[in-house]
Amino acid sequence: MSVTTDIDLSYIPFWGRPQHERVDAFRRLRQLERPVFCYENRVPFIKQGKGYYALVRHADVTEASRNAGIFSSEPTSNSIPDMPNWLAVYFGSMINMDDPKHARLRRIVSRAFTPRILAKMEEDLQRAAGEIVASAPDSGDFVREIAARLPVQVICDMMGIPPDRHDEILRHTNVILANADAEYSGITVDFTHPDAPFRRWPVARGLLKLISAGRALSLLAQRLGRERRKHPTGDLTSLLVNGEEHLTSQELGSFFILLVVAGSETTRNAIAHGLKLLTDNPQQRELLLSDFEKHVPGTVEEVIRYATPVIQFRRTLTRDHTMNGQDYRAGDKVLLFYNSANRDEAVFTDPDVFDVTRSPNPHVGFGGPGPHYCLGAHLARREITVMFRELFTRHPQIRTVGEPDYLLSNFVNGVKHVDYAW
């Protein structure tokens, strides 16, 4: 349990509660004088740490993000416990590094996101979105039929991966981001035993699935990298493995996992959340459709703020430090809860209202300011914009039907399934 509140962010069932209940819980946490401390879960095969401070205010999240020298991304930022080497070999990407290692890798992979490359992709994006919407049935699972397809296709096209591998890649990304969700991870959690809810054999099976998915994606990228070193084609893989500064085979494998997971999963969730929000807020939908090009930029930003596809990242204190009245010690862990920062009443007027005209909108849905701000933020915005344009141009009456089936996760605010119709 948390030591100063009845809200335990480490308790997995908390993340399966209705969205409005979690929003209210974080509102209560923001009202506390100090960040709450939560103990870590006991998970077999993973070394348990003491716990972490939950940073839930916009001011704390942004300040910690700026001060990367104090709030470090090493040894890991995408895992609450320290990541063992047998996982880090696949998932130890640049988001788990500080400068100068992080700066070197970011400099290399930024070749994927230059204005020239993104401008060249615009026509391909529009064509792909049009094909996806045109081929979709009149009703069905919006995630499977529409939202999940564009991001995977875009990233695979960037890397030079053929279409017949797209479904395989999507399955692997679902496993990697499964967290505690049994549908994808295979891990069943026994909450009748609060001292040890994670049982060894289900966890072992889940970890084997995770390793297998990471290994498959890494090997796919590494094989492609070897081909492009011999026969460059001008795709992103060719750019990353050739030249004076280039990625090693292992770095390419880890980067591809990061790119396909962060680039496809978060964008597809934003698209799915966006349609649900526009269905539930018909006045905002009417405003968007009244002048799409005028209002779509604000709509995209508000979807990212309101839904916050990535819930949190971890940082580790490199030295003793005091921030906003809280004393931290070297080695302390903190979690930056972007979902809570994006509802902070001190920054956002009526934060629980979905408003596509919200301005300013200083959300941290792509991470806080600093060296780890999302490198693919501009691409994600373009993908969401293009997909919304295609959907509402071809099918202005499209809507979600019923409630989404959400991913059980304290890391990604994921939509697994949601029905739609037009």
C-alpha positions as CSV (number, residue, x, y, z in Angstrom):
1,M,0.0,0.0,0.0
2,S,1.0,3.6,-0.4
3,V,2.1,5.1,2.9
4,T,0.1,8.3,2.9
5,T,-3.1,7.5,1.0
6,D,-5.5,4.6,0.3
7,I,-4.8,4.9,-3.4
8,D,-2.2,2.3,-4.4
9,L,-0.9,2.8,-7.9
10,S,1.0,-0.5,-7.8
11,Y,-2.2,-2.4,-7.2
12,I,-3.0,-3.8,-10.7
13,P,-6.8,-3.9,-10.4
14,F,-6.6,-0.1,-9.9
15,W,-5.7,0.1,-13.6
16,G,-8.8,-1.9,-14.5
17,R,-11.2,0.6,-12.9
18,P,-13.4,2.8,-15.0
19,Q,-11.5,5.8,-16.5
20,H,-13.5,8.3,-14.4
21,E,-12.6,6.6,-11.2
22,R,-8.9,6.7,-12.0
23,V,-9.2,10.4,-13.0
24,D,-10.7,11.1,-9.7
25,A,-8.0,9.2,-7.8
26,F,-5.2,11.2,-9.5
27,R,-7.1,14.4,-8.7
28,R,-7.0,13.5,-5.0
29,L,-3.3,12.7,-5.3
30,R,-2.6,16.1,-6.8
31,Q,-4.2,17.7,-3.7
32,L,-1.7,16.0,-1.4
33,E,1.1,18.2,0.0
34,R,3.8,15.7,-1.1
35,P,4.2,13.1,-3.8
36,V,2.9,9.7,-2.6
37,F,5.3,6.8,-2.2
38,C,4.2,3.4,-3.6
39,Y,5.8,0.0,-2.9
40,E,6.7,-2.2,-5.9
41,N,4.9,-5.4,-6.6
42,R,6.7,-8.7,-6.0
43,V,7.2,-10.3,-9.4
44,P,9.0,-13.7,-9.8
45,F,12.3,-13.6,-11.7
46,I,12.5,-9.8,-11.4
47,K,14.5,-8.0,-8.7
48,Q,12.2,-6.0,-6.6
49,G,13.1,-2.4,-5.6
50,K,11.9,-0.4,-2.7
51,G,9.3,1.6,-4.6
52,Y,8.8,4.9,-6.2
53,Y,7.4,8.4,-5.7
54,A,4.5,9.2,-8.0
55,L,4.9,12.6,-9.6
56,V,1.4,13.7,-10.5
57,R,1.5,17.5,-10.9
58,H,2.4,19.2,-14.1
59,A,5.1,21.3,-12.5
60,D,6.9,18.2,-11.1
61,V,6.7,16.2,-14.3
62,T,8.0,19.1,-16.5
63,E,10.8,20.0,-14.1
64,A,12.0,16.4,-13.7
65,S,11.9,16.1,-17.5
66,R,14.0,19.1,-18.0
67,N,16.6,18.1,-15.4
68,A,17.8,14.9,-17.1
69,G,21.2,15.1,-15.3
70,I,19.4,14.6,-11.9
71,F,16.3,12.6,-13.0
72,S,18.1,10.0,-15.0
73,S,16.7,7.6,-17.6
74,E,19.3,5.0,-16.6
75,P,19.2,2.2,-15.8
76,T,15.7,2.1,-17.3
77,S,12.8,4.4,-17.9
78,N,10.1,2.0,-19.3
79,S,10.1,-0.4,-16.4
80,I,9.4,0.2,-12.7
81,P,11.9,-2.5,-11.6
82,D,15.4,-2.4,-13.0
83,M,15.4,-4.3,-16.3
84,P,17.5,-7.5,-16.2
85,N,20.1,-8.0,-18.9
86,W,18.1,-10.8,-20.5
87,L,15.4,-8.2,-21.2
88,A,17.6,-5.2,-21.8
89,V,19.2,-6.9,-24.8
90,Y,16.0,-6.3,-26.7
91,F,14.3,-3.4,-24.8
92,G,17.4,-1.4,-23.7
93,S,16.8,1.3,-26.3
94,M,17.9,4.9,-26.3
95,I,15.0,5.9,-24.0
96,N,16.8,4.1,-21.3
97,M,20.0,6.1,-21.8
98,D,21.4,9.5,-20.8
99,D,23.8,11.6,-22.7
100,P,26.3,11.1,-24.3
101,K,25.0,7.7,-25.3
102,H,21.5,9.0,-25.8
103,A,22.6,12.0,-27.8
104,R,24.6,9.8,-30.2
105,L,21.7,7.4,-30.9
106,R,19.2,10.2,-31.1
107,R,21.4,12.1,-33.6
108,I,21.5,9.0,-35.8
109,V,17.9,8.0,-35.7
110,S,16.7,11.6,-36.1
111,R,17.4,11.0,-39.8
112,A,14.0,9.3,-39.9
113,F,12.3,12.5,-38.8
114,T,13.8,15.3,-40.9
115,P,11.4,17.7,-42.6
116,R,12.4,16.4,-46.0
117,I,11.6,12.8,-45.0
118,L,8.3,13.7,-43.4
119,A,7.3,15.8,-46.4
120,K,8.1,12.9,-48.7
121,M,5.9,10.7,-46.5
122,E,2.8,13.0,-46.6
123,E,1.5,11.6,-50.0
124,D,2.2,8.0,-48.9
125,L,0.3,8.7,-45.6
126,Q,-2.7,10.1,-47.4
127,R,-2.8,7.2,-49.9
128,A,-2.4,4.5,-47.1
129,A,-5.1,6.1,-45.0
130,G,-7.5,6.3,-48.0
131,E,-6.9,2.6,-48.8
132,I,-7.5,1.5,-45.2
133,V,-10.7,3.4,-44.8
134,A,-12.0,2.4,-48.3
135,S,-11.4,-1.3,-47.6
136,A,-12.9,-1.2,-44.1
137,P,-16.3,-2.9,-43.6
138,D,-19.4,-0.8,-42.5
139,S,-19.0,-1.9,-39.0
140,G,-16.6,-4.0,-36.8
141,D,-13.7,-3.6,-34.4
142,F,-12.3,-0.1,-35.1
143,V,-8.9,-1.0,-33.7
144,R,-8.4,-4.1,-35.8
145,E,-10.0,-2.7,-39.0
146,I,-8.7,0.9,-39.0
147,A,-6.8,2.4,-36.1
148,A,-4.0,-0.2,-35.8
149,R,-3.3,-0.5,-39.5
150,L,-2.0,2.9,-40.5
151,P,0.8,3.3,-37.9
152,V,2.2,-0.2,-38.5
153,Q,2.1,0.3,-42.3
154,V,3.8,3.7,-42.1
155,I,6.7,2.4,-39.9
156,C,7.2,-0.8,-41.9
157,D,7.2,1.3,-45.1
158,M,9.8,3.6,-43.6
159,M,12.0,0.6,-42.6
160,G,11.5,-1.3,-45.8
161,I,9.6,-4.2,-44.3
162,P,7.2,-5.9,-46.8
163,P,3.4,-5.9,-46.2
164,D,3.2,-9.7,-45.6
165,R,5.1,-9.1,-42.2
166,H,2.7,-6.4,-40.9
167,D,0.3,-8.6,-39.1
168,E,3.1,-10.5,-37.5
169,I,4.7,-7.2,-36.3
170,L,1.4,-6.1,-34.8
171,R,1.0,-9.3,-32.9
172,H,4.5,-8.9,-31.4
173,T,3.9,-5.3,-30.4
174,N,0.7,-6.3,-28.6
175,V,2.7,-8.8,-26.5
176,I,5.4,-6.3,-25.7
177,L,2.9,-3.8,-24.4
178,A,0.7,-6.4,-22.8
179,N,1.7,-5.4,-19.2
180,A,-0.8,-7.3,-16.9
181,D,-3.4,-7.9,-19.6
182,A,-4.0,-11.7,-19.9
183,E,-5.3,-11.5,-23.5
184,Y,-1.9,-10.6,-24.8
185,S,0.6,-11.5,-22.0
186,G,-0.9,-14.8,-20.9
187,I,-0.1,-13.7,-17.3
188,T,-2.9,-14.4,-14.9
189,V,-2.8,-12.5,-11.6
190,D,-4.1,-14.0,-8.4
191,F,-5.4,-11.1,-6.3
192,T,-6.7,-13.4,-3.6
193,H,-3.0,-13.6,-2.4
194,P,-2.1,-9.9,-1.9
195,D,1.5,-10.7,-0.7
196,A,2.3,-12.6,-3.9
197,P,-0.4,-12.1,-6.6
198,F,2.0,-13.0,-9.5
199,R,2.5,-16.8,-9.6
200,R,5.8,-18.2,-10.9
201,W,4.6,-20.3,-13.9
202,P,2.1,-17.8,-15.4
203,V,4.8,-15.1,-15.1
204,A,7.4,-17.4,-16.6
205,R,5.1,-18.0,-19.6
206,G,4.4,-14.3,-20.0
207,L,8.1,-13.5,-19.8
208,L,8.9,-16.1,-22.4
209,K,6.3,-14.6,-24.7
210,L,7.8,-11.1,-24.1
211,I,11.3,-12.3,-24.9
212,S,10.1,-14.2,-27.9
213,A,8.4,-11.1,-29.3
214,G,11.4,-8.9,-28.7
215,R,13.7,-11.4,-30.2
216,A,11.6,-11.8,-33.3
217,L,11.4,-8.1,-34.0
218,S,15.1,-7.6,-33.2
219,L,16.2,-10.4,-35.6
220,L,13.9,-9.1,-38.3
221,A,15.5,-5.7,-38.1
222,Q,19.0,-7.1,-37.9
223,R,18.6,-9.3,-40.9
224,L,17.2,-6.3,-42.9
225,G,20.2,-4.2,-41.7
226,R,22.7,-6.8,-43.0
227,E,21.0,-6.7,-46.4
228,R,20.9,-2.9,-46.5
229,R,24.6,-2.7,-45.6
230,K,25.3,-4.7,-48.8
231,H,22.6,-3.3,-50.9
232,P,21.3,0.1,-49.8
233,T,17.9,1.1,-51.1
234,G,17.4,4.6,-49.6
235,D,14.9,3.4,-47.0
236,L,15.3,4.3,-43.3
237,T,17.1,1.1,-42.5
238,S,19.7,1.9,-45.2
239,L,20.2,5.4,-43.7
240,L,20.6,4.0,-40.2
241,V,23.2,1.3,-40.9
242,N,25.4,3.1,-43.4
243,G,27.5,6.2,-43.1
244,E,30.2,7.4,-40.8
245,E,27.8,7.3,-37.8
246,H,25.6,4.2,-37.9
247,L,23.7,1.8,-35.7
248,T,25.2,-1.5,-34.7
249,S,23.1,-4.6,-35.4
250,Q,21.9,-4.7,-31.7
251,E,21.2,-1.0,-31.7
252,L,19.2,-1.4,-34.9
253,G,17.2,-4.2,-33.3
254,S,16.4,-2.2,-30.1
255,F,15.6,0.9,-32.1
256,F,13.1,-1.0,-34.3
257,I,11.4,-2.3,-31.3
258,L,11.2,1.2,-29.9
259,L,10.0,2.6,-33.2
260,V,7.3,0.0,-33.9
261,V,6.0,-0.1,-30.3
262,A,6.1,3.7,-29.5
263,G,5.3,4.7,-33.0
264,S,2.4,2.3,-33.8
265,E,0.8,1.5,-30.5
266,T,0.6,5.0,-29.1
267,T,-0.7,6.4,-32.4
268,R,-3.3,3.7,-32.9
269,N,-4.5,4.3,-29.3
270,A,-4.8,8.1,-30.0
271,I,-6.9,7.4,-33.1
272,A,-9.2,5.0,-31.2
273,H,-9.6,7.3,-28.2
274,G,-10.2,10.2,-30.6
275,L,-13.1,8.6,-32.3
276,K,-14.6,7.6,-28.9
277,L,-14.2,11.2,-27.6
278,L,-15.7,12.7,-30.7
279,T,-18.6,10.2,-30.5
280,D,-19.2,11.1,-26.8
281,N,-18.9,14.9,-27.4
282,P,-21.1,15.6,-30.5
283,Q,-20.8,19.4,-30.2
284,Q,-17.0,19.1,-30.4
285,R,-17.5,16.7,-33.4
286,E,-19.8,19.2,-35.1
287,L,-17.2,22.0,-34.5
288,L,-14.4,19.9,-36.0
289,L,-16.5,19.0,-39.1
290,S,-17.7,22.6,-39.6
291,D,-14.1,23.6,-40.6
292,F,-11.9,20.5,-40.5
293,E,-8.6,22.1,-41.5
294,K,-9.0,24.9,-38.9
295,H,-9.9,22.7,-36.0
296,V,-8.0,19.5,-36.6
297,P,-4.7,20.7,-35.1
298,G,-6.4,21.6,-31.8
299,T,-8.4,18.3,-31.9
300,V,-5.3,16.2,-32.2
301,E,-3.6,18.1,-29.3
302,E,-6.7,17.7,-27.2
303,V,-7.0,14.0,-27.9
304,I,-3.4,13.5,-26.9
305,R,-3.9,15.5,-23.7
306,Y,-7.2,14.0,-22.7
307,A,-6.4,10.4,-23.5
308,T,-2.7,10.4,-22.8
309,P,-1.7,7.2,-24.6
310,V,1.5,6.8,-22.6
311,I,0.6,6.9,-18.9
312,Q,4.1,7.1,-17.3
313,F,7.8,6.8,-17.5
314,R,10.3,6.3,-14.8
315,R,13.3,8.4,-13.7
316,T,16.0,7.6,-11.1
317,L,17.7,10.2,-9.0
318,T,21.5,10.6,-9.6
319,R,22.0,12.6,-6.4
320,D,20.2,14.1,-3.5
321,H,17.8,16.8,-4.6
322,T,14.9,18.9,-3.4
323,M,12.1,19.7,-5.8
324,N,9.0,21.7,-5.0
325,G,9.4,21.0,-1.3
326,Q,10.1,17.2,-1.5
327,D,13.5,15.8,-0.6
328,Y,14.8,13.0,-2.8
329,R,17.8,10.8,-2.2
330,A,20.3,9.4,-4.8
331,G,18.9,6.2,-6.2
332,D,15.2,7.1,-5.5
333,K,12.8,6.2,-8.3
334,V,10.1,8.5,-9.5
335,L,7.3,7.9,-12.0
336,L,6.2,10.8,-14.2
337,F,2.5,10.3,-14.5
338,Y,1.7,12.2,-17.7
339,N,-2.0,11.3,-17.5
340,S,-2.3,13.2,-14.2
341,A,-0.1,16.1,-15.3
342,N,-2.5,16.5,-18.3
343,R,-5.4,17.0,-15.9
344,D,-3.7,19.4,-13.5
345,E,-6.1,22.1,-12.5
346,A,-3.2,24.5,-11.9
347,V,-2.5,24.4,-15.6
348,F,-5.7,23.5,-17.5
349,T,-9.0,25.2,-17.1
350,D,-11.8,22.6,-16.7
351,P,-9.3,19.8,-17.3
352,D,-11.9,17.0,-17.5
353,V,-13.7,18.8,-20.4
354,F,-12.8,17.7,-23.9
355,D,-12.4,21.0,-25.8
356,V,-10.9,21.0,-29.3
357,T,-10.4,24.7,-29.1
358,R,-8.3,24.6,-25.9
359,S,-5.5,27.1,-26.2
360,P,-2.9,27.1,-24.9
361,N,-2.6,23.4,-24.4
362,P,0.8,22.7,-22.8
363,H,0.2,18.9,-22.4
364,V,2.9,16.4,-21.8
365,G,1.3,13.6,-23.9
366,F,4.5,13.3,-25.9
367,G,6.7,13.5,-22.8
368,G,7.9,16.5,-20.9
369,P,10.3,19.1,-22.2
370,G,13.9,18.0,-22.4
371,P,16.1,15.5,-24.2
372,H,13.6,12.7,-24.2
373,Y,10.7,14.6,-25.8
374,C,9.2,12.2,-28.3
375,L,11.2,12.2,-31.5
376,G,8.2,11.1,-33.6
377,A,5.7,13.6,-32.2
378,H,5.3,15.4,-35.5
379,L,4.8,12.1,-37.4
380,A,2.2,11.0,-34.9
381,R,0.3,14.2,-35.3
382,R,0.4,13.8,-39.1
383,E,-0.9,10.2,-38.9
384,I,-3.8,11.2,-36.6
385,T,-4.7,14.2,-38.8
386,V,-4.6,12.2,-42.0
387,M,-6.7,9.4,-40.6
388,F,-9.3,11.7,-39.1
389,R,-9.5,13.5,-42.5
390,E,-10.1,10.3,-44.4
391,L,-12.7,9.0,-41.9
392,F,-14.8,12.1,-41.6
393,T,-14.6,13.0,-45.3
394,R,-15.7,9.6,-46.5
395,H,-17.9,8.7,-43.5
396,P,-19.0,11.8,-41.6
397,Q,-21.4,9.7,-39.5
398,I,-18.8,7.2,-38.2
399,R,-19.1,6.6,-34.5
400,T,-18.0,4.2,-31.8
401,V,-20.7,1.7,-30.6
402,G,-20.7,0.7,-26.9
403,E,-17.7,1.0,-24.5
404,P,-14.1,0.1,-25.4
405,D,-12.3,-2.9,-24.1
406,Y,-9.2,-1.3,-22.5
407,L,-5.8,-2.7,-21.9
408,L,-5.0,-3.6,-18.3
409,S,-1.8,-1.6,-18.0
410,N,-0.2,1.0,-15.8
411,F,2.0,2.0,-18.7
412,V,-0.2,2.4,-21.8
413,N,-3.7,3.7,-21.9
414,G,-4.6,1.2,-24.6
415,V,-7.8,0.4,-26.5
416,K,-7.8,-3.3,-27.4
417,H,-11.2,-3.3,-29.1
418,V,-14.0,-0.9,-29.7
419,D,-16.9,-1.4,-32.2
420,Y,-17.8,1.2,-34.8
421,A,-20.4,1.8,-37.4
422,W,-21.2,4.4,-40.1
